[in-house]
């Protein structure tokens, strides 16, 4: 359904859930979208009226979302938690590299034509994420004496990592934007699932045994995790 706001119509996704007992609206910072969850028996007209009555609530929360930061010349983005400034170097050879501090920030230099800057920055961040995650997974696999499968990078809105029953691990590439101890904790978390496919007391003991910064990392993600999704937007 559509909700009319000051700057035009907003698409609201309606999600029927068999266990839902009431109508709930959610504005997701990561996807910057709005979802209405409704019980199966609620008429669509009633759901539409519910959304209309909460128009101001939706508008306020959308306004409060942090602005997106495109990967473009002069943009400031975090890398391993430290601010870096993107610098387009059209005459340079290569792709992306880190230069010494310039005007107070380390420079993420990008060669090539302007239309390719965004893609090259994202490709660079994914390569860095894969390298850091592979090293962390290797470390914790050895510490817990387990084998793991493939390592996959995704851009998920609701999960930072996952572990399949076969031992394949998946992570959000955006973890490279967070401080290293956050990425490190997520690697320990998913590797620990090779021994405990749950979040019971034994699982958490395993995690804290090899990663004492677990609570610090979780606190950082609660406070700042949603902000990582603002980078790379249009």
C-alpha positions as CSV (number, residue, x, y, z in Angstrom):
1,X,0.0,0.0,0.0
2,X,1.0,3.6,-0.4
3,X,1.2,6.3,2.3
4,X,1.1,10.0,1.2
5,X,3.8,12.1,2.8
6,X,5.0,15.6,2.2
7,X,7.7,14.6,-0.3
8,X,5.5,12.1,-2.2
9,X,4.0,8.6,-1.8
10,X,5.8,6.1,0.4
11,X,5.4,2.4,-0.3
12,X,4.5,0.3,2.8
13,X,5.0,-3.4,2.6
14,X,2.2,-5.4,4.2
15,X,3.4,-8.7,5.7
16,X,0.8,-11.3,6.9
17,X,2.1,-13.4,9.8
18,X,0.2,-16.3,11.3
19,X,1.5,-15.6,14.8
20,X,0.9,-11.9,14.8
21,X,-1.8,-10.8,17.3
22,X,-1.9,-7.1,16.4
23,X,-0.9,-4.6,13.7
24,X,2.7,-3.4,14.1
25,X,4.6,-0.8,12.0
26,X,8.4,-0.9,11.6
27,X,10.7,1.6,10.0
28,X,14.0,-0.2,9.2
29,X,17.1,2.0,9.3
30,X,19.1,-0.4,7.3
31,X,16.7,-0.8,4.3
32,X,15.1,2.7,4.9
33,X,11.7,1.1,4.3
34,X,8.4,0.7,6.2
35,X,6.7,-2.6,6.9
36,X,3.3,-3.3,8.4
37,X,2.9,-6.8,10.0
38,X,-0.7,-7.9,10.3
39,X,-2.5,-11.0,11.6
40,X,-4.0,-13.1,8.7
41,X,-7.6,-12.2,9.6
42,X,-7.3,-8.4,9.6
43,X,-9.0,-6.8,6.6
44,X,-6.8,-4.8,4.3
45,X,-9.0,-1.7,4.7
46,X,-8.5,-1.8,8.5
47,X,-4.8,-2.2,8.0
48,X,-4.7,0.8,5.6
49,X,-6.6,2.9,8.1
50,X,-4.1,1.9,10.8
51,X,-1.2,3.1,8.6
52,X,-3.0,6.4,7.8
53,X,-3.5,7.1,11.5
54,X,0.2,6.6,12.1
55,X,1.3,8.8,9.3
56,X,3.1,11.3,11.5
57,X,4.8,8.5,13.5
58,X,6.2,7.2,10.2
59,X,7.2,10.6,9.0
60,X,9.1,11.5,12.2
61,X,11.1,8.3,12.2
62,X,12.0,8.6,8.5
63,X,13.2,12.1,9.1
64,X,15.3,10.9,12.1
65,X,17.2,8.4,10.0
66,X,20.8,9.4,9.4
67,X,21.5,10.7,5.9
68,X,23.1,8.2,3.4
69,X,26.7,8.7,2.5
70,X,27.5,7.8,-1.1
71,X,30.9,6.4,-2.0
72,X,32.0,9.5,-3.8
73,X,34.8,12.0,-3.9
74,X,35.3,13.8,-0.6
75,X,32.9,11.6,1.3
76,X,34.1,10.5,4.8
77,X,33.5,6.8,5.6
78,X,34.8,4.5,8.4
79,X,37.3,1.7,7.7
80,X,37.8,-0.6,10.7
81,X,36.1,2.1,12.8
82,X,38.5,4.9,11.7
83,X,37.3,7.8,9.5
84,X,38.8,7.9,6.0
85,X,38.2,10.5,3.2
86,X,37.5,9.2,-0.3
87,X,39.8,11.0,-2.8
88,X,39.2,10.5,-6.5
89,X,42.5,10.4,-8.4
90,X,41.4,10.2,-12.1
91,X,44.9,10.3,-13.5
92,X,46.4,7.7,-11.2
93,X,47.0,4.0,-12.1
94,X,45.5,1.2,-10.1
95,X,42.2,0.9,-8.3
96,X,42.0,1.8,-4.6
97,X,44.7,2.3,-2.0
98,X,45.1,4.0,1.4
99,X,47.4,7.0,1.5
100,X,48.9,8.9,4.5
101,X,46.7,11.4,6.4
102,X,45.5,14.3,4.3
103,X,43.7,17.3,5.8
104,X,43.3,15.3,9.1
105,X,42.0,12.0,7.7
106,X,43.7,9.0,6.0
107,X,42.8,9.1,2.3
108,X,41.1,6.3,0.5
109,X,42.4,7.0,-3.0
110,X,40.4,5.8,-6.0
111,X,41.8,5.8,-9.6
112,X,39.8,5.7,-12.8
113,X,36.7,7.6,-14.1
114,X,34.2,9.2,-11.7
115,X,31.3,6.8,-12.6
116,X,33.4,3.9,-11.3
117,X,34.3,5.4,-7.9
118,X,31.4,4.0,-6.0
119,X,31.8,0.4,-7.3
120,X,35.6,0.5,-6.8
121,X,35.2,1.6,-3.2
122,X,32.7,-1.1,-2.4
123,X,34.8,-3.7,-4.1
124,X,37.8,-2.6,-2.1
125,X,35.8,-2.8,1.2
126,X,34.6,-6.3,0.4
127,X,38.1,-7.5,-0.3
128,X,39.3,-6.0,3.0
129,X,36.3,-7.6,4.8
130,X,37.0,-11.0,3.3
131,X,40.6,-10.8,4.3
132,X,39.9,-9.8,7.9
133,X,37.1,-12.3,8.3
134,X,39.1,-15.1,6.8
135,X,41.9,-14.5,9.2
136,X,39.6,-14.2,12.2
137,X,37.7,-17.4,11.2
138,X,40.9,-19.3,10.8
139,X,42.0,-18.1,14.3
140,X,38.8,-19.1,16.1
141,X,38.5,-22.4,14.2
142,X,41.9,-23.4,15.5
143,X,41.0,-22.1,19.0
144,X,37.8,-24.2,19.1
145,X,39.2,-27.1,17.1
146,X,36.5,-27.1,14.5
147,X,36.3,-27.1,10.7
148,X,34.3,-24.6,8.7
149,X,33.0,-24.5,5.2
150,X,32.7,-21.7,2.7
151,X,32.9,-18.0,3.7
152,X,30.4,-15.8,1.9
153,X,29.9,-12.0,2.1
154,X,26.4,-10.5,1.8
155,X,24.7,-7.2,2.4
156,X,22.0,-8.3,4.9
157,X,19.8,-5.8,6.7
158,X,18.9,-7.9,9.8
159,X,21.8,-10.3,10.4
160,X,25.5,-9.6,10.7
161,X,26.5,-13.3,10.3
162,X,25.2,-16.8,10.1
163,X,26.4,-20.4,10.2
164,X,24.7,-23.2,8.3
165,X,24.4,-26.8,9.5
166,X,27.2,-27.7,7.0
167,X,29.5,-25.2,8.5
168,X,29.3,-22.5,5.8
169,X,29.7,-19.1,7.2
170,X,28.1,-15.9,5.9
171,X,28.9,-12.3,7.0
172,X,27.9,-8.8,6.2
173,X,30.7,-7.1,4.3
174,X,29.8,-3.9,6.2
175,X,31.6,-5.3,9.3
176,X,34.8,-3.9,7.8
177,X,33.4,-0.4,8.6
178,X,33.2,-1.2,12.3
179,X,36.1,-1.4,14.7
180,X,38.1,-4.6,14.4
181,X,37.0,-6.0,17.7
182,X,33.4,-6.0,16.4
183,X,34.3,-8.0,13.3
184,X,36.5,-10.3,15.4
185,X,33.6,-11.0,17.8
186,X,31.2,-11.9,14.9
187,X,33.8,-14.3,13.6
188,X,34.0,-16.0,17.0
189,X,30.3,-16.0,17.3
190,X,29.6,-17.9,14.1
191,X,32.5,-20.3,14.5
192,X,31.2,-21.2,17.9
193,X,28.0,-22.4,16.3
194,X,30.0,-25.2,14.8
195,X,29.9,-26.7,18.3
196,X,26.6,-25.3,19.5
197,X,23.8,-24.5,17.0
198,X,21.9,-22.4,19.5
199,X,22.3,-19.5,21.9
200,X,22.2,-21.4,25.1
201,X,24.5,-21.0,28.1
202,X,27.2,-23.4,26.7
203,X,27.3,-21.5,23.5
204,X,28.0,-18.2,25.3
205,X,30.6,-19.8,27.5
206,X,32.4,-20.9,24.3
207,X,32.3,-17.5,22.8
208,X,33.5,-15.7,25.9
209,X,36.2,-18.3,26.3
210,X,37.9,-17.3,23.1
211,X,36.6,-13.7,22.7
212,X,36.5,-11.7,26.0
213,X,35.4,-8.6,24.1
214,X,32.0,-10.1,23.3
215,X,29.9,-7.7,25.5
216,X,31.8,-4.7,24.3
217,X,31.2,-5.7,20.7
218,X,27.5,-6.3,21.3
219,X,27.1,-3.0,23.0
220,X,28.8,-1.3,20.0
221,X,26.5,-3.0,17.5
222,X,23.4,-2.0,19.5
223,X,24.5,1.7,19.5
224,X,26.0,2.0,16.1
225,X,25.2,-1.1,14.0
226,X,22.3,0.5,12.1
227,X,24.6,3.4,11.1
228,X,26.8,1.1,9.0
229,X,24.0,0.7,6.5
230,X,24.0,4.4,5.6
231,X,27.2,4.2,3.7
232,X,27.2,3.5,0.0
233,X,23.6,4.8,-0.5
234,X,22.7,6.9,-3.5
